[in-house]
Amino acid sequence: MGKRCQQKKGLFDLNKKRLFVFACLMFFSFTVVGAAVNVSNSPTTSSVSPRVAVDSLGYVHVIWVELSSSSTGDLYYSRGNRDATQWTVPINLSQSNKVYCPSLMMAGIDVDACNRVYVVYVDGNQVKLRILADGVWGSAIVLDDRQGVDAPRVAVSPEGDIFAVWWAMSTYRVYSRARVGGTWESVRELSERQSKFPDIAVGKNIVAATWADKNVQADTYQTAYVERSRNYNASWSSPQWILPSSYSQKHQAIEFDSRDVPHLIWSTEIGGERIIEYTYRSGGGFVAPVGLSPQVLLHYPNLAEAKDSLFACWQVGIYGNGSSIDYNVRRGSSWEGYQSVPNSQGCTYSDVGVNPQADRVYFVWDTYAGSPGDIFIHCITYQPSGQPLYIQGHVRTPDGQGLAGVLLQGLPSAPQTSSTGAYSDLVYSGWSGTVIPSKSGYVFSPSSRTYSHLLANQLNQDFTASSSGCTYNVSPLIFLFPKDGGQGTVNVTASAGCSWSAKTDFSWISLSSGSSGSGSGTVQFSVSQNSGSNRTGSLIVAGQTVAIHQAGQINFNLASPYIILPECLWAAASGGGTWVTDVQIVDLTGGSQVSVYFNYGYGLRRGPITVWNNSGGELSSFKFNNFLSFLNSIDTEFQYYGRAGAVEFITQDADHRIQVMARIYNGNCSKTVPGLIPCDENTAAGSRRLIIPYLVNNASYRSSCGFFNPTNLSLSAEFRLYGENGQQLGSSFTRSFVGYDFQAFNPFSAAGIAYPSASHDQAYLIVQVVSGSGMLVGFGSTVNNNSNDPASHLAVQYQGDLENSPSNYLILPECTWSQAYSGGTWSTSVQIIDISGGSSVSAYFSCGDGTRRGPFVVWNNSGGAGRSFQVSNFLQYLGSLDSSFNYYGRVGAVEFVTQDASHRILVTARTFNGNYSKTLPGLRLSDGNSADLSRRLIIPDMISQSSYRSSCGFFNPTSNPITVEFRLINNSGNIIGSVFTKSFSAYDFKAFNPFKEAGIPYPAYSYDGVILLVRPVSGSGKVICFGASANNTSNDPAAHIALRY
């Protein structure tokens, strides 16, 4: 378990004079200078000396000083969104009019892993600290009271240990103070000579400071370096000049990378000019410095780090009116070369910040020139670099014949098409540009293709070439069909008299009509039934490639080239905050190129958008923070904020298979949602019905649901709610879905029984397609009305004999009644639905070490089909039946068994602690839900860091032993930590933290987006499993469904 992001009143010394910042997040109008945003907007006072920090949610925090005179001012703060385009009303943090020091480097800022903000500043002769936690600014803490204090800087550990540094003009010495584990150390004097301009950084195990140290004999300043451990009252090392020079070195800045290597930059004075130099520690010393800038007049370098990338910036030009802010970026082992921040003229002081993903860099500067100026910020978006990508396609005539000799302008090598009309060129990730085809005598459709910050290969980038001046538009360019096949229509838009043709080379695709045409028209085609595996084919229509993917005989829960995420959103939450969806894609085969469609209602969809090109091997993964925001950065013509919908994930062909997992969160509350394949188990179509259990609509919880039609065929579906007595609740209602339609709604409101006029617990929803040839995938959700905490409800089959259908034997892989890590009690409530009627349900409880209690009859349903039974604390209920055993303090698996195979049930559990909960379905003992010597499972998106901790549990539901090997896999597909094994006897249950078992626990190690590979290696038993993550601040849990490898 990782350390929790908790705060205690004693640590922050809060009083009744707190400023409630986020209660008044009114966004004010901003001024944009080119791409720069005016943060301060203070026309009557001079804004100077900005500093910036970025938290784990992507919020940008900026501080600066408003000078009311040449030697007095106040410290101000504002928070911006991830695009740095919207800013909160500035807040006066000091309210003293005494913030000033001669260097004008009056403040410092940092954030911790819990998104608390730490600000240090000069206030008269004092260095003060203020902390923003949970939207509340604590009162000022005095760190030092000394004449002439100057240039304070602060660095904090992920857990919130504080390390500050400053110097004093009265002594020309550098000082430091720290708070470790909530306890303040005394002020330490770090320097031994005349010193100034310090900076400080925190690594995993080390804290380091640097400053300009006076060489009196040579009358120069040298870069001094000291370090200490992060332990309380640890001693600082003696200062050393790391790379002595005959030139002065000033304005040092320092950062650590993930390996605890310190990186430093400074400005070296050569005559009347300067150069920015860089070094890092290697072995026992620092490497020879590297120049990052030309030798010009420049000032005040700053440095930021994220994901082992470095971002340096500095001012170029005269003091008070610089020509630009320049910057250089180091990704990998080399610097990319200096560039200028657009529209940054008039600058003096600057700073740089970067988000944790290292894909958004923020440059902030002032335009102070001895007269009123403002604070400006500019955001530059970076994409992963260095990965080779291909842009390729064909140029064809309208009758489908390849055209040779077409020049593709805008691509790096300006290639020409071959005799078949094919072209290809190499670019690198992050590439942007516009490709324009040209050949004398031809007009092309489209006339160009524009790319922005590419992340993946771009295939089928086709153009149609017409010698008669005709242009053509073909849509859609991709189709998805179920295994049963179906019909499709391609639309061609062209002027009258413009001829075209359509053809296919695939025997399972047949043209019904439209093999040729003139002007606008349609191509009708059919896809035959598929009795084999997934397959991919194509049509060539008016010279354009139309890709056709068809599902094969799909195994439930197995990796697939086509996965549907039924719910994805980025929108304001009704209870406050913002709902955001993170997505992890796991490539089970390697080399997959993944594209997506976003479907947001009424059959409207965006895509295909290529989101990931995996150049690595199997089990490589990629995690997107705020997936819809990521799509918005690529698809800038569409507004993704405020949307909810379903996302289709598609690889390039049937041989490339993926799994998808999403986390939907708002602040410290979240749920996880697995990607689904459109197999029989996950869809309602024809006679197959879906059921969403355990829906609630009362004072404590509100429920909703959503459905997506992943075909181009329309349908109508009927929805019915049922209560615990098996009787219908409210009215049945129907909804019509066009092709690729998405709809989300509150089923209680739709049935006419909305809360508070009606209140219902343990209801369930049955979904049946009553007309049309489409199909539906669905999801359910409940949200706690007090905490806004969400929980997922998987839609399963209502009847039949599929892998998630009702059964006479179901396993609940996790059931608990125990003390919670941070207070309260974990309890598991259980809903049993009797699908057949007349069922007698018994239970076994297995909690490890060979302990298996039961069977105990927990419910005799004397009524008919559809009735349900709910126990609010199932283990406590078992304790009332089995008084000789202490169920409190236990966690284990529960087997539910009816009297015979003709009596079938569904089981759903809610594990909760106060206002936080997760739901978990009862599982059949089927191939899709279990691992044995022939099958492996994965649990995606396991986390062990400052925000979340993960655990897992495994149950052997057989009388035979089994030994299982466990491997933790990072996003590169490599094993992290140690491989470990566990042996399970008959009906054995084990739960554990896999990061601890692998020898890489937090906080010594920090991981996100890790995959747990479950691989049985001996024995004839089986294991059914679950994963879980809990937020370290709220203790909110989320279930992670195990998926087939």
Steps between C-alpha positions, in 0.01 A plus 500: 500500500638842406500794735175686497462862394353600833531824689476579868406837640817509703711483186352803337410718800172602343293763675168674454655748256526241223442612146247276329652520156309256288161610628546799271654354185353767276696500174586850385559631152856460380706671236672287244819632340541257213512170687586668832237555770502796739466350849528811718299765310615780731529823297576727799773302676817326385477121490839335546691181580256218410545140607302198374420144611274234348311240705414138417155597371654740250401822676752782463587707808667839456620754758645847446548832678300817436729794583317797645828697508862441412552307827158380621246254372281195560512139387217380274383155391281365221418151374456414132358212303722254317497712185596808705214690338265544797616643831344556840473850643842585650521474878720718720691250714713742700267796569790690656641725224845386623589240237827620347868416476772668291546204264123504427511119542243525773319164503507129421232237441464121485226233520492152653345179374173583677481828307564718803669828405794640699606864464800672667555874479685796649281713727708783643786333684323166520478193278145370516323185382137445408339169403190443291327173591150390393425848371598675824805721553657449840627797696858615445783311673819696570806301393763763581521854637823660378605830351519499120351158422488443124409250225310225691440172320309190611492131401266238644496121497199311364381445857526867592836530678620858451852624420554875461811705424586873485787740551541823695671819382589583861729196525543383139429146619255234376252351748261208500215363707300179468187335629523121496216275613312805629785622727699814428875501516697808603647744248834377358778712353618319187770721349846583634586790271329799347202341324173584325225382264430146636270231363389165648359169375364177652577157357379158605754475781710817475450874544750728327563875495716714276597868489759749377801485734757782499862427407650805668848455358380487138201730558266248335202294609505120478225237509478358853320175574386331825272207573333310783264209546126554534505373860413729787794714619734345245832679464592700193827424323773762484474736201705407195565685178396239252662641183735790584552750221687823434163653409219590739212253532172644631127438533521125551195274460472132592265203447513123564398227258334169591840339569594760762751661265531877553498724190622861519508803274642851550609804304873540438622858450748544212589865451176693477307194383385172650431141406271244667694190605374161615643206694387193686659262747645179367678262735695698758497838325336732251558476126656782298246776435305521174383829351123534453497849351706721274738748664285812521366739757261291712373460857336278761480134387241262646452125478212250521490119477235235430532138390880545478463781246651842578364840400722807537414863431667841534459864402688635198586868466542798727366505854148639514425461130620168363454392141361155587478209739710221353480135594663164440364151558684180588312180424703184509871576519532815289376858489285589200628853442385838621183669378309816591164511674260679264413861584721513810667832426526761775584235758727496803425222751370164384432146619407164350267225619398166355215261568578149634447345155764732350273584209405856603765759582413840641720808465413798716663844493450862595519812289631713786717783375483738793141585407172307518529164330316168516557127540464290186493124449536284193433126477688276258369151438749218459432149382721193557806547280742290308262223392509435123159515334378453144251695292394285208215451256410493132414750232243350263278613218121487555487154341744366762817491288826609664657821369881522479715809532289700745716724720402506869611845610531566871640159593867505607638324193232630254437146362334417169248221448609168350350327197219371727432845638650416840702743710662491843722728706664494840424760767548500876254516785386854561526588130258759362450606142277514194536257209398630155493269195592651164532386140444706191153454353339352814272622778516310829242403762557592772719787389726452804530316832611680817664325796562635848740345754480147364516209743445207265540374145257654252379229261257517207570870453355484150439768236280481191652656188270630222619626163160657429491740793267280706523472878371212711403447860453144629345418838514316726850361457470223759231242589468258788283188467400230748574136424154459345590748225262756352461774243677833464476818296783722382408852389680670210468875451605633159385752242274397212691325226785390728530123462636252754502128577513261797667161539621247758748212497347323803266207441299560819411855392247526215393808306119517483478820295707800406798328342520810282329836491508861389447795729384438855383151583524204734676166509303219664691197624452198723726310738449126541481312830837434661556160660871558553710760679487877461577622148571822312427585137436804285318664212657746256237767432579798275868433565462499880556202733197406709612268783264225614554319831291200599489322832544126509399239752594704805603357833359697792746730674779422251725763343364619167581733209173679578414614852217725616536725804130552579552817704750781458444857615656836572238725651399705801367287785155581641648479851794726412834442334560332164459142383809385311577165334850353493552210259761225489548295181688172534644347182486123543670421169746786444525741208137610518384826351192615686238738362180613666152629432322714757122456486306767686133460407253510210736287295760777502862390526852635463773294341683296414775668703829315537602520866784252544757327285672236711846438366563263793412140570219318672366634828618852421245753615417869476303703752318819407422753770162656411439311178243741358732794560766305314260447208421872511870579460499301174146575379502872573194579288270324748428589861539188713448670836148451630461169312425144601500212258637163395843446346585229249863386495614334176835354398629476145396137447371183663849385601553792739305471825460739792327541835370832633435621854374843609493690827229765529569740784412830658758615752561212740198292392516253213375183337651271239330379183633214283495512123255250350501289187162490322452129562173336601583533871530879479213586266122508483369394159210289382403265782804588715422735785733690728449564869661773711464403868510688829372838379406751769299822504465636852645753744841330500557406137392590148533265204538547128567285197624532145476303178681496168407341169833396341347421162375714211156338540216660696299341783239565765546373856258457788611571856332368816592560865425232761499509879590244767162327475550438129228748408552771241577848629345793318431486129690314234647732240658465158782685329604492136869485406632585156831353388790589735259670738585567864243586767539542877217560745358444848275193464290594801417837350430338163263254671313785674620419853762764562631575849379650735143423391606133501789326676642162401790276600627175342311552175616353171454599135422257216583607145347332196532591132145483363559602139784564259822317423746697711632408843568675831786498745426669829617606844351603829629737763414621848627817662496574872297815564731619779849431367419491125690169493413282197483122465467294181228241438581252224217403268476119479276248327153455649455141385668236283817304556771750416809576708329782692152350508322407825616171648436262786862558609653849521815626670531840662879542493512759781285539811618681811406629844805662654654817633594752231858621454412859589197459725153356474405148396494324166178303453365307202130507422369236261199486264381158378248493214312174445460481123311168495295526821482264796873491556659396827836676521787378717840660550858395576754751634873442438750736661838327460716249684258224407207668679169431322177551693167366380277416337246732667156559356478877461172533309202282420298674233146377543383733224533512125762604252656845522487540875814624673656489845743752647725476804660828608804331665534150364780376728321629805193313377706181461625555854142492624461160333846370601560637849799272568716695252608864520427663164611850600846591372468261207522527124439209270298350216138381519353217294123517442330170414137414426336161543542394133594615151145607415504771768711793391600818675697821450716649776632855533690651793567852621804539728477828687642712781284800581431691180755315286439171322565272205289227340606154392303234309474135594690294243435171329779245514562534126797529266449875468518555876776264610863410446651152486796337326341573160382857565648816647334814638613859533390769746561838335572847637650402834644795689743549786577867560400800705143519367393134481591159641403171338433151626370173359342176613486144367278201572540138395141372470606138445613208714832489313811708584656752266817711500488840331780725380447876517678764292463877514541654154571867427386698197799383297396138549791434736489327837544728799605368837530129562289221356328318788285190542225395737353156556128453554360191667141387446253791550786725606474880501788749508501881481813715478667813367687380188750786513611396848519137395720601204734694729411846365273657762410867518655746595835349405347440157213669321302349210188572296328305223660167589362164381491194724548183294347192663663181371429159655810281477401171665202313642155423367305760697374837378506856631235768481625844592436869548703817516430811702637849541432744783554873504753595766314817595135393506557123533249466214523152341463392137477148364730375223348217299747231394521462121604215274855510370 
